[in-house]
Structure formats: C-alpha cells, structure tokens
Amino acid sequence: MRITLLVPLFVSLFAVAQSQSLPSCAANCLEEFLPQSGCNATDAACICADVSLMGNVQTCTLASCTIKESLTAKNATATLCQQPVRDNTAITPIITAVSGILAIIAVVLRLADKYPHLERLQWADACVLLAIPMAVLEFYMSSAGFGKDIWTISFDNITRIVQFTWLTEIFYMMVIGFTKMALLLLYYRVFPTQPFRKFVLASVVVCAAYIPTFALGIALHCMPISYTWTSWSGENTGHCSNLNAFAWAHAIINIVFDLWIILLPVPQLMQLALGRKKKIQIMLMFSVGLFITIVSVVRLTSLVQFANSTNATYDNVPTAYWSVLEAFVSIICTCLPAIRALLRRVLPSCFGSTQDPESDSRTYRMTKSPMNSNNLSKSGGHSVTVEGRSDDSDAIELVQKSDRRGADHDGCTNLVIILGMMQVSKRVPFEDPQVLLGVRILYVVSNLIIFGLYYYISLKVKAKKDFTTLKYVEPAPMGSGDEPKLVTTTVQEYDLQQVTSAYKGQLMGVAMMGFMHIYLKYTNPLLIQSIIPVKGAFESNLFKVYLLGKPAVGELKRPWKASGGMMGMGGGETKTDKASIEAAERSGRGGAKEE
C-alpha cells in the first residue's frame, strides 16, 4: 500500500535548529522564516503557537527535505513543542481478539454439530483458515507501531507495517468473498424453488469472479510487488495504481452485494408464517447479516478520512478494525444455522420444533427439489421443516403463510418500519459528514437495487413473449364523469406497462427525495426511503410472477389490483367478468391500451 507522506511540519526553536535531531534542510527553513515572525529565537511557546511561521516552514521543508527527513523534523519539533503523544495501538488487537475468539467458537460449534461427518471441508472452514493469519498480522502491525503517529515510528517499522497491511488486505478480500459464497450455498441448500436457485447460482458465479478479481487487484496493484511497501520513502522506483479508487470501488460493490444477499431470501420467507419463537430466531440471524452491511458502510466512511490522510499509521486504525470486525462477524453469520441445529438437539425445549398456537394455517413439508404439487404433503401439525441430508444441518424450520394474511399485514408492517426508522433517525448523528455520506450511499445503493430489479424483470417479460389477449374494464378516474373503458392488450404489453409504471413511480420518489434533501435540507427521510421502496419492489406482483415463478392466478391474476391512491380514494374496481366486458364492447367504449 502506497502511503502519501506529505507530513505537516511544525517549527521548533531556532536554538535547537542546530542540534543533530533536526535535519539541516528543516533547520535552514526555520532560519529563513524565523526573522519574519515576532518571536524571539529562544521563546519556545511563541514559536510553537505562531501558525503563520509554522505554515511557512512546513511548505519550505516539504519542498527541501526528503520524506524521511520530513518525518525526523516533525518528530523533533513535536517533542520540543511538547505535543501530546497519541497511541491507539491497543484498540485493533482488542477488537481482533474478541471478534476472532467468537468466530472460532462459532466454527467449533458448527463442527460439533457436523460430528462425526467431518470428511468435507466447507466454505466456513476456509473462511476461518484465512481469517486466522489476518488476525495474527494485525497483532504484528500493532506491535510495530500501527496506531501511533507515523513520525514517531522507526523507518524499518513503517516498512513492516505497510507490508503487513498489504497482506491483511489480501486475506480480507478472500475472507469476505468466501463468506458470501458460504451464505449463498446455504440458501441453495435450504430453499428448493428452481427460480430462486437460479438467482442463487448466478450470484455464486458473480462471487466466484469477485474473489480473485479483488484479491489479485490488491496483490498486484504495485509493480514491482515490493514497491508496495518500499514506495512510502520515495527512494525507490516503481508504479502503483490508485489504491483509494480501488478501495472505494470494492467497498461500494461489497455493500451492494451484502444488501443483495440479505434481500435475496426475503421473498421466500415472506411466503411463510412463523411462530413467535422462530420469528425471533430468524430475525436474529438476519440482524447479524444487516450488521455486516452496517459495518461495511461505516468502513466506507473511514476510507474517506484515510484517502486524505497524511498520517496513515494513525488515521488508518478505524479502517483496520472495522475490516477485521466485518470479516469475523461474517464468519459467525455463516455458522449460525448449524449452531441453531446444535442447540435444537441440546436444548429442544427452546429451539426444537414445537406446536405453534399462533398459526392457524395448514403446514407442508418442503423438500430439496423443485416445488410442485407432488412435493407437498399435508400434515396435521403446525410446524414445517425444510429437510436436508443427514449431514446437512443448515436447515431452518418454516411454516407456510397464506397470501391473504400477508396482504392484510403489509400496511401495518410498513407503518411499523416507518415509525421505527423515525425513532432511529432521531438518534443518528447526521451532522457528522461521514455518517451522512454513509446514509446517502445506502439510499443510492437501495435505488440501484430497485432499478436493477425492474430492468431484469423487463428482460424476463420480453423473453417470455406471452402474447395472450387480456381484456378488462378499467374504471374512469374518480370525478372525471367518464365511462369505464374497455382495455384490450396482451399479457406482455400489460406487464411491460406495469414495469414502466414502477420505473416512473420510483423516479418520482427519487426526485421528491432529492428536492427534500438537497433543497430543503431534510435528511431523516433518507433512511426510511432506503428501506420501504426496496421492500415494496420485493413484494410486487411482477417480482412474484417473474422471479419467484408463481402462477398468475388468484391474487396474482391480471389485471392486478391498483393502489387506491391518496387516502385510498380510487375511481372504482377493475372488472374482468364476461358481462362487463361484453357491455363495454356493445357500447363501443375501449380499444387498445394506450402506453
């Protein structure tokens, strides 16, 4: 990693400028500008407090001295001006030790659940094997002085810290990639529907490309490779790519991928009704995944400070411990299903499959095969298990949920989310530029996910080429005085029109949010608008039909029921019965649907 060492220098006393601790280039600068100040050469307090003098000497020293001489001069003047000694070397090892121990315990519990079927190395095992050397390197970095001001560290230790940082970044890229792979393969084992599995496999392919791309990008960003940890002194020759741009690109892609992995199983879970105990367990598991994303966002904000840093060994500490925390929490997340399975055996009264008095629906046993009528066998109880192989305990007990019950609770759920996020927003320090940047990034990422989802659905609609004729009587806008209109279109045209309407609605929301945030300076709604629209997109009929593969019958039969509009005041009900259509045809009302 190339460290920019434009170290701001403070001046020292002219009397000590001739001492051997201050390089001659810095002493000459001090001698040149000291007469222009009103300070006596022996007045330490005056010289150290003279901002103009310090600025002039700083500029002169940076132009006249080498990087090593600049560091030496800064260390000498900081000592002579009695500047406080800063030391954050302990925080990274503490966070590494605590999170690392918890991750190792999680892996041990997962292996205990698998025993005696330990013949296969799984992705979670690979993650911890890669994370252990990353943790060890963090301890070595701290012992070399990582967490102190760079001018207080010996030159050899600076080189060692940069080299260790380079290695930890490579391990970090691999650990993060493998944990994503582990979660995706867990989804593949747990959920049997083929449309969903296609999405999972596509995500696995992207993840498989993600790992070597970013790991090699870090490993080879300087040529020759040794220039990575020798370039800081300015005494060697080589070439490095823009590491800050690379780190930002990785962080943003990582956040988008995290959100995608978190949201991917949500539609599957929305179809299922869970008892209170199972709801709490599933929410805890998903909250860990959400925590990983939050850590990624916070880590991204720390990159802002690092990008502008002139004191990398001190300013880079938050980036280091957030990276370690993200890696180890990701490992814990991959082990949670197996840990729950172990606890289900050890503490069946707390984690076992109990009768759920809250569920009033029939339940089904879902197997790991394409879901169809032959794969659903009714049972008399209230709990349903997604079964796995005898050596695969990454299973989650789920209960089927009726569509009607879900629809009844959508509005209530949104209200709870809005009220909850309003309370959270009150406690978020939006005045902090880094926090505000993180929230803005979250909002942008959520909209990219939504627009990407709608674009993919439009491709699916066009690929299906369903030209089945669709007729319905569309109610006139309330208060217009017009007659209901007969619409004759095709399924493809209708669905594409629905996608277009979704696009327009989301763009309108972005425009309104932009006006409120940029012009009116409202920030709190950013959090709410980062969640509710994403939830709505994944609950849409288009998503259920084209991505979940649900048949367009019942609640999903076209034309879909439109929102009632403001305050629920619509213009009437869309009619599809034969009598209404024939009446509209006889009266000559209608035609092709206007796009």
C-alpha positions in Angstrom: 0.0 0.0 0.0 1.4 3.4 -1.0 1.3 5.9 1.8 1.3 9.6 1.0 3.6 11.2 3.4 3.1 14.9 3.0 3.6 15.2 6.7 2.6 18.7 8.1 5.6 20.0 10.0 5.7 22.3 13.0 8.6 24.5 13.7 11.0 24.3 16.6 13.2 26.7 18.4 15.9 28.3 16.4 18.3 27.5 19.2 17.7 23.8 18.7 17.7 24.0 15.0 21.4 23.5 15.0 21.1 20.3 17.1 21.7 16.9 15.5 18.0 15.9 15.9 16.8 18.3 13.3 17.8 17.8 9.6 19.8 20.6 8.1 17.1 21.2 5.4 14.5 21.9 8.1 16.9 24.0 10.1 17.6 26.1 7.1 13.9 26.7 6.6 13.5 27.7 10.2 16.4 30.0 10.0 14.9 31.6 6.8 11.5 32.4 8.2 12.1 33.0 11.9 13.1 36.6 11.4 9.7 37.3 9.7 7.9 36.4 12.9 7.6 38.4 16.1 9.1 35.6 18.2 12.4 35.5 19.9 14.6 32.6 18.9 14.6 31.3 22.5 10.8 31.7 23.0 9.5 28.2 22.6 5.9 29.0 23.4 5.7 31.8 20.9 7.3 29.9 18.1 5.2 26.8 18.6 2.0 28.9 18.6 2.8 31.0 15.6 0.6 29.5 12.9 2.0 31.6 10.1 5.5 30.7 10.9 4.7 27.0 11.1 2.9 27.1 7.7 5.8 28.8 6.0 8.4 26.4 7.4 6.1 23.5 6.6 5.9 24.5 2.9 9.7 25.1 2.8 10.5 21.8 4.5 8.3 19.7 2.2 10.0 21.2 -0.8 13.5 20.9 0.6 13.6 17.7 2.5 13.1 14.0 1.7 10.2 12.1 3.3 12.5 10.6 5.9 14.0 14.0 6.7 10.5 15.4 7.0 9.4 12.7 9.4 12.5 13.3 11.5 11.9 17.0 11.6 8.3 16.5 12.6 9.2 14.2 15.4 11.8 16.6 16.7 9.5 19.7 16.6 6.6 17.7 18.1 8.9 16.7 21.0 10.2 20.2 21.6 6.8 21.8 21.4 5.6 19.2 23.9 2.7 18.0 21.7 0.7 15.1 23.2 1.8 11.6 22.3 -1.1 9.6 20.7 -1.2 5.9 21.0 -4.1 3.7 19.6 -2.1 0.5 19.3 -4.3 -1.4 21.7 -7.7 -1.0 20.1 -7.2 -3.1 17.0 -5.7 -6.1 18.9 -8.6 -6.0 21.4 -11.3 -6.0 18.7 -9.4 -8.6 16.7 -9.1 -10.9 19.8 -12.7 -10.6 20.9 -14.3 -11.0 17.5 -11.7 -13.7 16.5 -12.4 -15.8 19.6 -16.2 -15.5 19.0 -15.7 -16.6 15.3 -13.6 -19.6 16.3 -16.2 -20.6 18.9 -18.8 -20.4 16.2 -16.8 -22.6 13.9 -16.1 -25.1 16.7 -19.9 -25.3 17.4 -20.6 -25.8 13.8 -18.1 -28.6 13.6 -19.6 -30.1 16.7 -23.0 -30.2 15.0 -21.4 -31.9 12.0 -19.6 -34.5 14.0 -18.9 -37.3 13.1 -19.5 -36.2 9.4 -16.3 -34.1 9.1 -14.9 -35.5 5.9 -15.7 -32.4 3.8 -14.1 -29.0 4.2 -16.8 -26.4 3.8 -16.6 -22.7 2.9 -16.9 -21.6 6.5 -13.8 -23.7 7.3 -11.9 -21.9 4.5 -13.0 -18.6 5.9 -11.6 -19.1 9.3 -8.4 -20.6 8.0 -7.9 -17.4 6.0 -9.0 -15.1 8.8 -6.6 -16.5 11.4 -3.4 -15.3 9.6 -5.2 -11.9 9.0 -5.7 -11.6 12.8 -2.1 -12.6 13.6 -0.9 -9.9 11.2 -3.0 -7.3 13.0 -1.1 -8.1 16.2 2.2 -7.8 14.4 1.2 -4.5 12.9 0.3 -3.1 16.3 3.5 -4.3 17.9 5.4 -2.5 15.1 3.6 0.8 16.0 0.4 0.7 14.0 -1.8 3.2 15.9 0.9 5.7 16.6 1.7 8.9 14.7 3.9 8.0 11.7 6.7 10.3 12.7 7.2 8.5 16.0 7.8 5.1 14.3 11.2 3.9 13.1 11.6 3.7 9.3 12.0 -0.1 9.4 8.8 -0.5 11.3 6.9 1.8 8.8 8.0 -0.6 6.0 6.9 -3.6 8.1 3.5 -2.0 8.8 2.9 -1.3 5.2 3.9 -4.8 4.2 1.6 -6.4 6.9 -1.2 -4.1 5.8 -0.8 -5.3 2.2 -1.1 -8.9 3.3 -4.1 -8.4 5.6 -5.9 -6.7 2.8 -5.4 -9.7 0.5 -6.7 -12.0 3.3 -9.6 -9.7 3.9 -10.7 -9.8 0.3 -10.7 -13.6 0.3 -12.4 -14.0 3.6 -15.2 -11.6 2.7 -15.7 -13.4 -0.7 -15.7 -16.9 0.8 -18.3 -15.9 3.5 -20.6 -14.6 0.8 -20.1 -17.9 -1.1 -21.0 -19.8 2.1 -24.2 -17.9 2.6 -25.3 -18.3 -1.0 -24.7 -22.0 -0.9 -26.7 -22.2 2.4 -29.6 -20.5 0.6 -29.2 -23.1 -2.2 -29.5 -26.0 0.3 -32.4 -24.5 2.3 -34.8 -23.2 -0.4 -35.9 -25.7 -3.1 -37.7 -23.5 -5.7 -35.9 -23.5 -9.0 -36.4 -19.8 -9.9 -34.8 -18.9 -6.6 -32.0 -21.4 -7.1 -31.2 -19.8 -10.5 -30.7 -16.5 -8.8 -28.5 -18.1 -6.2 -26.3 -19.8 -8.8 -26.0 -16.6 -10.7 -24.9 -14.9 -7.5 -22.4 -17.7 -6.8 -20.9 -17.1 -10.3 -20.5 -13.4 -9.6 -19.0 -14.1 -6.2 -16.6 -16.6 -7.8 -15.3 -13.8 -10.0 -15.4 -11.3 -7.1 -12.8 -13.2 -5.0 -9.8 -13.4 -7.4 -10.5 -10.1 -9.0 -10.2 -8.0 -5.8 -7.6 -10.3 -4.2 -5.3 -10.1 -7.2 -6.1 -6.4 -7.6 -4.7 -5.7 -4.1 -1.7 -8.1 -4.5 -0.6 -6.7 -7.9 -1.5 -3.0 -7.5 2.2 -2.0 -7.5 4.9 -3.2 -9.8 7.3 -4.5 -8.8 5.3 -6.0 -5.9 8.0 -5.0 -3.4 7.3 -1.4 -4.3 4.1 -1.7 -2.4 5.9 -1.5 0.9 9.0 0.5 -0.2 7.3 3.3 -2.1 6.5 5.3 1.0 10.1 6.6 1.4 10.3 8.0 -2.1 13.7 6.4 -2.5 12.6 3.6 -4.9 11.2 3.4 -8.4 8.1 1.7 -9.5 4.4 2.2 -10.4 1.2 1.8 -8.4 -2.4 2.1 -9.4 -4.8 4.3 -7.5 -5.4 2.4 -4.3 -8.0 4.8 -2.9 -10.2 4.4 -6.0 -9.8 0.6 -5.8 -10.7 0.5 -2.1 -13.8 2.7 -2.8 -14.9 0.6 -5.7 -14.5 -2.6 -3.6 -16.3 -1.1 -0.6 -19.3 0.0 -2.7 -19.6 -3.3 -4.6 -19.3 -5.1 -1.3 -22.2 -3.1 0.2 -24.4 -3.7 -2.8 -23.5 -7.5 -2.7 -24.3 -7.6 1.0 -27.7 -6.0 0.5 -28.4 -8.4 -2.3 -27.5 -11.4 -0.2 -29.7 -10.1 2.7 -32.7 -9.4 0.5 -32.4 -12.5 -1.7 -34.2 -14.9 0.7 -36.7 -12.3 1.9 -39.4 -13.2 -0.7 -39.1 -16.9 0.2 -39.5 -16.1 3.9 -42.4 -13.8 3.2 -44.4 -16.7 2.0 -44.1 -18.5 5.3 -45.8 -17.9 8.7 -43.5 -18.4 11.7 -44.3 -18.8 15.3 -43.0 -16.2 17.7 -40.0 -18.3 18.8 -39.0 -19.0 15.2 -39.5 -15.3 14.2 -37.1 -14.2 16.9 -34.5 -16.7 15.9 -34.8 -15.9 12.2 -34.7 -12.1 12.9 -31.6 -12.5 15.0 -29.9 -14.4 12.2 -30.8 -11.7 9.6 -29.9 -8.9 12.0 -26.3 -10.3 12.0 -26.3 -10.0 8.2 -27.6 -6.5 8.4 -24.9 -5.7 11.0 -22.3 -6.8 8.4 -23.7 -4.3 5.9 -23.7 -1.5 8.5 -20.1 -2.3 9.3 -19.3 -2.2 5.6 -20.9 1.3 5.4 -19.0 2.5 8.4 -15.8 1.1 7.0 -16.5 3.0 3.8 -16.8 6.3 5.7 -13.5 5.6 7.4 -11.9 5.3 3.9 -12.9 9.0 3.4 -10.5 10.0 6.2 -7.9 7.6 5.0 -7.9 8.9 1.4 -7.0 12.4 2.7 -4.6 11.2 5.4 -1.0 12.4 5.8 -0.6 10.2 8.9 -1.6 6.7 7.7 -0.4 4.6 10.6 -2.7 6.6 13.0 -5.6 7.5 10.7 -5.9 4.0 9.2 -6.7 2.3 12.5 -10.6 2.6 12.2 -10.4 1.1 8.7 -8.3 -1.8 10.1 -10.5 -2.8 13.0 -13.8 -2.3 11.0 -12.3 -4.7 8.3 -11.4 -7.3 11.0 -14.8 -7.0 12.6 -16.6 -7.3 9.3 -14.6 -10.5 8.4 -15.1 -12.3 11.7 -18.8 -11.3 12.0 -19.3 -12.7 8.5 -17.8 -16.0 9.6 -20.1 -16.1 12.6 -23.1 -15.4 10.3 -22.2 -18.4 8.1 -22.2 -20.7 11.2 -25.5 -19.6 12.8 -27.8 -22.1 11.1 -25.6 -25.0 12.2 -25.3 -23.6 15.7 -29.1 -23.4 15.9 -29.3 -27.0 14.8 -26.9 -28.0 17.6 -28.9 -26.0 20.1 -32.0 -27.7 18.8 -30.6 -31.0 19.9 -29.1 -29.8 23.1 -32.0 -27.6 24.2 -35.0 -28.9 22.4 -37.4 -27.1 24.6 -36.0 -23.7 23.5 -35.0 -24.5 19.9 -37.0 -27.6 18.9 -40.0 -28.0 16.7 -42.9 -27.2 18.9 -46.5 -26.8 18.2 -47.2 -23.2 17.3 -50.5 -22.0 18.7 -50.3 -18.8 16.8 -50.5 -20.4 13.4 -54.0 -21.2 12.1 -52.9 -22.4 8.6 -52.1 -25.8 7.4 -48.5 -26.7 7.0 -46.4 -28.5 4.5 -43.1 -30.3 4.3 -40.8 -28.7 1.7 -38.1 -31.0 0.2 -35.0 -30.1 -1.7 -36.4 -30.5 -5.1 -38.4 -28.3 -7.4 -41.6 -27.3 -5.7 -44.8 -28.7 -7.3 -47.9 -30.3 -6.2 -46.2 -33.7 -5.9 -43.7 -32.3 -3.4 -46.2 -31.0 -0.9 -47.6 -33.4 1.6 -50.1 -32.1 4.0 -49.6 -32.8 7.7 -51.7 -32.2 10.7 -49.4 -30.2 12.8 -48.4 -26.6 12.7 -44.6 -26.7 12.0 -42.9 -27.5 8.8 -39.2 -28.2 8.2 -37.1 -27.7 5.2 -35.3 -31.0 5.2 -31.7 -31.6 4.3 -29.3 -34.5 4.0 -28.3 -36.4 7.1 -25.0 -34.5 7.3 -26.6 -31.1 6.4 -28.0 -29.3 9.4 -28.1 -25.9 7.8 -31.9 -26.1 7.9 -34.5 -23.6 9.1 -37.9 -24.6 10.3 -40.6 -22.7 8.4 -44.3 -22.6 8.2 -46.4 -21.8 5.1 -48.1 -18.4 5.0 -51.2 -17.6 3.2 -51.2 -14.7 0.7 -54.2 -13.1 2.2 -52.7 -13.0 5.7 -49.6 -11.3 4.2 -51.6 -8.7 2.3 -53.5 -7.8 5.5 -50.3 -7.1 7.3 -48.4 -5.2 4.6 -49.7 -1.8 5.6 -49.2 -2.5 9.3 -45.6 -3.7 8.6 -44.8 -0.5 6.6 -46.2 1.6 9.4 -44.1 -0.2 12.0 -41.0 0.3 9.8 -41.7 4.0 9.3 -42.3 4.6 13.0 -39.3 2.6 14.0 -37.0 4.3 11.5 -38.3 7.7 12.6 -37.1 6.9 16.1 -33.8 5.6 14.8 -33.3 8.7 12.7 -33.6 10.9 15.8 -30.5 9.2 17.2 -28.4 9.2 14.1 -25.8 11.9 14.1 -26.5 13.3 10.6 -24.3 16.3 11.4 -21.3 14.0 11.2 -20.2 14.2 7.5 -19.1 10.6 7.5 -22.4 9.3 8.8 -24.3 11.5 6.3 -22.2 10.1 3.5 -22.9 6.6 4.6 -26.7 7.2 4.7 -26.5 8.8 1.2 -24.6 5.8 -0.1 -27.2 3.4 1.4 -30.0 5.4 -0.3 -28.2 5.3 -3.7 -27.5 1.6 -3.3 -31.1 0.8 -2.5 -32.3 2.6 -5.6 -29.7 0.8 -7.8 -31.1 -2.5 -6.5 -34.7 -1.4 -7.3 -33.9 -0.2 -10.8 -31.7 -3.2 -11.5 -34.6 -5.5 -10.3 -37.1 -3.8 -12.6 -34.7 -3.9 -15.5 -34.2 -7.6 -15.1 -37.9 -8.2 -14.8 -38.5 -6.3 -18.1 -36.0 -8.6 -19.8 -37.9 -11.6 -18.4 -41.1 -10.2 -19.7 -39.7 -9.8 -23.2 -38.1 -13.2 -23.2 -41.3 -14.9 -22.2 -43.2 -13.5 -25.2 -46.6 -14.0 -23.8 -49.0 -12.5 -26.4 -52.1 -13.9 -24.8 -55.0 -11.4 -25.2 -56.0 -9.7 -22.0 -59.3 -7.8 -21.7 -60.7 -5.9 -18.7 -62.8 -2.8 -18.0 -60.8 -0.1 -16.5 -62.7 2.3 -14.2 -62.7 6.0 -15.0 -60.8 8.4 -12.8 -62.9 9.5 -9.9 -64.7 12.8 -10.5 -64.0 12.8 -14.3 -67.5 11.9 -15.4 -66.2 9.5 -18.0 -67.4 6.0 -18.6 -65.4 2.9 -17.7 -63.1 1.9 -20.6 -62.6 -1.5 -22.1 -58.9 -2.3 -22.5 -57.7 -4.9 -24.9 -54.0 -5.7 -24.7 -51.6 -8.6 -24.3 -50.0 -10.0 -21.2 -46.6 -8.9 -22.4 -47.8 -5.3 -23.1 -49.6 -5.2 -19.8 -46.6 -6.4 -17.8 -44.2 -4.0 -19.6 -46.6 -1.2 -18.8 -46.5 -2.2 -15.2 -42.7 -2.2 -15.2 -42.8 1.3 -16.8 -45.2 2.5 -14.1 -42.9 1.1 -11.4 -40.0 2.9 -13.0 -41.9 6.2 -13.1 -43.1 5.8 -9.5 -39.5 5.2 -8.3 -38.1 8.1 -10.3 -40.8 10.4 -8.9 -39.8 9.2 -5.4 -36.1 9.9 -6.1 -37.0 13.4 -7.5 -39.0 14.2 -4.4 -36.3 12.9 -2.1 -33.7 14.9 -3.9 -35.8 18.1 -3.6 -36.3 17.4 0.1 -32.7 16.6 0.9 -30.8 18.9 -1.4 -33.1 22.0 -1.4 -35.0 21.7 1.9 -32.0 20.0 3.7 -34.2 17.2 5.1 -32.0 14.2 5.9 -34.1 11.9 8.1 -36.3 10.5 5.3 -33.2 9.1 3.6 -33.2 6.1 6.0 -36.9 5.4 5.6 -36.7 5.7 1.8 -33.8 3.3 1.7 -35.9 0.5 3.1 -39.6 0.9 2.2 -39.2 1.1 -1.6 -36.9 -2.0 -1.6 -39.5 -3.9 0.5 -42.2 -2.8 -2.0 -40.2 -3.9 -5.0 -39.7 -7.4 -3.5 -43.4 -7.6 -2.6 -44.6 -6.6 -6.1 -46.7 -8.8 -8.3 -44.1 -8.6 -11.0 -41.5 -10.0 -8.7 -43.7 -12.8 -7.5 -44.6 -13.9 -11.1 -41.3 -13.5 -12.9 -38.7 -14.1 -10.2 -40.5 -16.4 -7.8 -42.3 -18.3 -10.6 -45.7 -18.1 -9.0 -48.7 -18.8 -11.3 -50.8 -15.7 -12.3 -53.9 -17.0 -10.5 -55.9 -15.9 -7.5 -54.4 -12.7 -6.0 -51.9 -12.6 -8.9 -54.4 -12.9 -11.7 -54.2 -10.0 -14.2 -55.2 -7.2 -14.2 -53.6 -6.6 -10.8 -55.4 -4.5 -8.2 -54.0 -1.0 -8.3 -53.4 1.2 -5.3 -56.4 3.2 -4.2 -54.4 6.4 -4.5 -54.3 9.2 -2.0 -56.3 8.4 1.2 -57.5 5.2 -0.5 -59.9 7.1 -2.8 -59.8 5.3 -6.2 -62.1 5.5 -9.1 -63.7 2.1 -8.9 -62.9 -1.5 -9.3 -61.3 -3.1 -12.4 -63.8 -5.6 -13.9 -62.8 -8.8 -15.7 -66.1 -10.6 -15.8 -67.6 -11.5 -19.1 -70.8 -9.5 -18.7 -68.9 -6.2 -18.0 -66.6 -6.8 -21.0 -69.5 -7.5 -23.3 -71.4 -4.5 -22.1 -68.3 -2.3 -22.8 -67.9 -3.8 -26.3 -71.6 -3.2 -27.1 -71.3 0.5 -26.0 -68.2 1.0 -28.1 -66.1 2.0 -25.1 -62.5 1.0 -25.2 -59.7 -0.2 -27.5 -56.1 -0.9 -27.3 -54.4 0.1 -24.1 -52.5 3.4 -24.5 -48.9 3.2 -23.4 
